[in-house]
Amino acid sequence: MLVSALACLGVLGLLGAVLIQTRAEYAQVQQVEAEARQRLAEMQARLAEQEVVLDRLRNDPAYVERVIRSRLGYAKPEEFVFRFSD
């Protein structure tokens, strides 16, 4: 009787330890998932912004001209580009 009671206590102790470890691992997985969801939301927002820019580059000639002038320093014939340092 004493041996079976000790065996039961040993099994319960082992199960308790496994349960505690499993809960800790589950909490860690939840944290990783939350961080991944946050990164996903940020990337989706960034993608939406880039899609807007791409749409403007495809469909808005004035925007394309403004981008070309500001980033590449292009000018129309007979125009001069002055650059000032801040």
C-alpha atoms as an extended CHARMM CRD file, in Angstrom:
* protein
*
        86  EXT
         1         1  MET       CA              0.0000000000        0.0000000000        0.0000000000  PROA      1               0.0000000000
         2         2  LEU       CA              2.7630000000        2.4180000000        0.9240000000  PROA      2               0.0000000000
         3         3  VAL       CA              4.6660000000        1.6180000000       -2.2550000000  PROA      3               0.0000000000
         4         4  SER       CA              1.6590000000        2.2690000000       -4.4870000000  PROA      4               0.0000000000
         5         5  ALA       CA              0.9390000000        5.5380000000       -2.6610000000  PROA      5               0.0000000000
         6         6  LEU       CA              4.5360000000        6.6480000000       -3.1740000000  PROA      6               0.0000000000
         7         7  ALA       CA              4.3430000000        5.6050000000       -6.8140000000  PROA      7               0.0000000000
         8         8  CYS       CA              1.1730000000        7.6570000000       -7.2540000000  PROA      8               0.0000000000
         9         9  LEU       CA              2.8210000000       10.6620000000       -5.6160000000  PROA      9               0.0000000000
        10        10  GLY       CA              5.8270000000       10.2510000000       -7.8860000000  PROA      10              0.0000000000
        11        11  VAL       CA              3.6340000000       10.0900000000      -10.9810000000  PROA      11              0.0000000000
        12        12  LEU       CA              1.6400000000       13.1280000000       -9.8420000000  PROA      12              0.0000000000
        13        13  GLY       CA              4.8470000000       15.0320000000       -9.1720000000  PROA      13              0.0000000000
        14        14  LEU       CA              6.1680000000       14.1630000000      -12.6080000000  PROA      14              0.0000000000
        15        15  LEU       CA              2.9030000000       15.1860000000      -14.2420000000  PROA      15              0.0000000000
        16        16  GLY       CA              2.9550000000       18.4630000000      -12.3120000000  PROA      16              0.0000000000
        17        17  ALA       CA              6.4800000000       19.2230000000      -13.4890000000  PROA      17              0.0000000000
        18        18  VAL       CA              5.5310000000       18.4490000000      -17.0910000000  PROA      18              0.0000000000
        19        19  LEU       CA              2.4530000000       20.6490000000      -16.7870000000  PROA      19              0.0000000000
        20        20  ILE       CA              4.4590000000       23.5730000000      -15.4140000000  PROA      20              0.0000000000
        21        21  GLN       CA              7.0460000000       23.2500000000      -18.1850000000  PROA      21              0.0000000000
        22        22  THR       CA              4.3390000000       23.0000000000      -20.8420000000  PROA      22              0.0000000000
        23        23  ARG       CA              2.5790000000       26.1130000000      -19.5550000000  PROA      23              0.0000000000
        24        24  ALA       CA              5.8480000000       28.0630000000      -19.6180000000  PROA      24              0.0000000000
        25        25  GLU       CA              6.5240000000       26.9500000000      -23.1810000000  PROA      25              0.0000000000
        26        26  TYR       CA              2.9700000000       27.8720000000      -24.1710000000  PROA      26              0.0000000000
        27        27  ALA       CA              3.3830000000       31.3610000000      -22.7200000000  PROA      27              0.0000000000
        28        28  GLN       CA              6.6180000000       31.7660000000      -24.6650000000  PROA      28              0.0000000000
        29        29  VAL       CA              4.9310000000       30.6400000000      -27.8900000000  PROA      29              0.0000000000
        30        30  GLN       CA              2.1240000000       33.1260000000      -27.2750000000  PROA      30              0.0000000000
        31        31  GLN       CA              4.6850000000       35.9180000000      -26.8590000000  PROA      31              0.0000000000
        32        32  VAL       CA              6.4240000000       34.9630000000      -30.1110000000  PROA      32              0.0000000000
        33        33  GLU       CA              3.0640000000       34.8430000000      -31.8820000000  PROA      33              0.0000000000
        34        34  ALA       CA              2.1120000000       38.3050000000      -30.5850000000  PROA      34              0.0000000000
        35        35  GLU       CA              5.4190000000       39.7300000000      -31.8090000000  PROA      35              0.0000000000
        36        36  ALA       CA              4.9500000000       38.0770000000      -35.2060000000  PROA      36              0.0000000000
        37        37  ARG       CA              1.4350000000       39.4970000000      -35.4820000000  PROA      37              0.0000000000
        38        38  GLN       CA              2.7710000000       42.9670000000      -34.6450000000  PROA      38              0.0000000000
        39        39  ARG       CA              5.4690000000       42.6860000000      -37.3280000000  PROA      39              0.0000000000
        40        40  LEU       CA              2.8700000000       41.4260000000      -39.8010000000  PROA      40              0.0000000000
        41        41  ALA       CA              0.6230000000       44.4230000000      -39.1150000000  PROA      41              0.0000000000
        42        42  GLU       CA              3.5620000000       46.8010000000      -39.5870000000  PROA      42              0.0000000000
        43        43  MET       CA              4.5560000000       45.1300000000      -42.8510000000  PROA      43              0.0000000000
        44        44  GLN       CA              0.9710000000       45.2220000000      -44.1180000000  PROA      44              0.0000000000
        45        45  ALA       CA              0.7850000000       48.9530000000      -43.3760000000  PROA      45              0.0000000000
        46        46  ARG       CA              4.0980000000       49.5060000000      -45.1430000000  PROA      46              0.0000000000
        47        47  LEU       CA              2.8930000000       47.4730000000      -48.1270000000  PROA      47              0.0000000000
        48        48  ALA       CA             -0.2730000000       49.5670000000      -48.3400000000  PROA      48              0.0000000000
        49        49  GLU       CA              1.8140000000       52.7630000000      -48.3690000000  PROA      49              0.0000000000
        50        50  GLN       CA              4.0700000000       51.3820000000      -51.0870000000  PROA      50              0.0000000000
        51        51  GLU       CA              1.0710000000       50.3240000000      -53.1700000000  PROA      51              0.0000000000
        52        52  VAL       CA             -0.2390000000       53.8980000000      -53.0100000000  PROA      52              0.0000000000
        53        53  VAL       CA              3.1330000000       55.2230000000      -54.1840000000  PROA      53              0.0000000000
        54        54  LEU       CA              3.2730000000       52.6340000000      -56.9640000000  PROA      54              0.0000000000
        55        55  ASP       CA             -0.2240000000       53.5460000000      -58.1010000000  PROA      55              0.0000000000
        56        56  ARG       CA              0.7400000000       57.2260000000      -58.1990000000  PROA      56              0.0000000000
        57        57  LEU       CA              3.8970000000       56.4110000000      -60.1540000000  PROA      57              0.0000000000
        58        58  ARG       CA              1.8270000000       54.4900000000      -62.6930000000  PROA      58              0.0000000000
        59        59  ASN       CA             -1.0660000000       56.9410000000      -63.0240000000  PROA      59              0.0000000000
        60        60  ASP       CA              0.0200000000       60.4560000000      -61.9810000000  PROA      60              0.0000000000
        61        61  PRO       CA              2.4600000000       62.1260000000      -64.4070000000  PROA      61              0.0000000000
        62        62  ALA       CA              2.8230000000       65.2050000000      -62.1880000000  PROA      62              0.0000000000
        63        63  TYR       CA              3.8990000000       63.0070000000      -59.2740000000  PROA      63              0.0000000000
        64        64  VAL       CA              6.3750000000       61.1470000000      -61.4880000000  PROA      64              0.0000000000
        65        65  GLU       CA              7.8570000000       64.4540000000      -62.6290000000  PROA      65              0.0000000000
        66        66  ARG       CA              8.1350000000       65.7090000000      -59.0490000000  PROA      66              0.0000000000
        67        67  VAL       CA              9.8810000000       62.4970000000      -57.9530000000  PROA      67              0.0000000000
        68        68  ILE       CA             12.2940000000       62.5830000000      -60.8820000000  PROA      68              0.0000000000
        69        69  ARG       CA             13.1460000000       66.2130000000      -60.2370000000  PROA      69              0.0000000000
        70        70  SER       CA             13.6180000000       65.8470000000      -56.4760000000  PROA      70              0.0000000000
        71        71  ARG       CA             15.4430000000       62.5180000000      -56.3500000000  PROA      71              0.0000000000
        72        72  LEU       CA             17.4280000000       62.5870000000      -59.5560000000  PROA      72              0.0000000000
        73        73  GLY       CA             17.9020000000       66.3180000000      -59.9830000000  PROA      73              0.0000000000
        74        74  TYR       CA             16.5200000000       66.3430000000      -63.5180000000  PROA      74              0.0000000000
        75        75  ALA       CA             15.4650000000       69.5970000000      -65.1330000000  PROA      75              0.0000000000
        76        76  LYS       CA             13.6410000000       70.5910000000      -68.2760000000  PROA      76              0.0000000000
        77        77  PRO       CA             15.6510000000       72.1010000000      -71.1150000000  PROA      77              0.0000000000
        78        78  GLU       CA             16.5780000000       75.7210000000      -70.4070000000  PROA      78              0.0000000000
        79        79  GLU       CA             16.0510000000       75.2280000000      -66.6550000000  PROA      79              0.0000000000
        80        80  PHE       CA             18.7240000000       75.4770000000      -64.0160000000  PROA      80              0.0000000000
        81        81  VAL       CA             18.7500000000       73.4390000000      -60.8190000000  PROA      81              0.0000000000
        82        82  PHE       CA             20.1250000000       75.1300000000      -57.7300000000  PROA      82              0.0000000000
        83        83  ARG       CA             20.9330000000       72.9750000000      -54.7220000000  PROA      83              0.0000000000
        84        84  PHE       CA             21.4580000000       74.5340000000      -51.3270000000  PROA      84              0.0000000000
        85        85  SER       CA             22.9440000000       72.6830000000      -48.4020000000  PROA      85              0.0000000000
        86        86  ASP       CA             21.2160000000       73.0040000000      -45.0540000000  PROA      86              0.0000000000
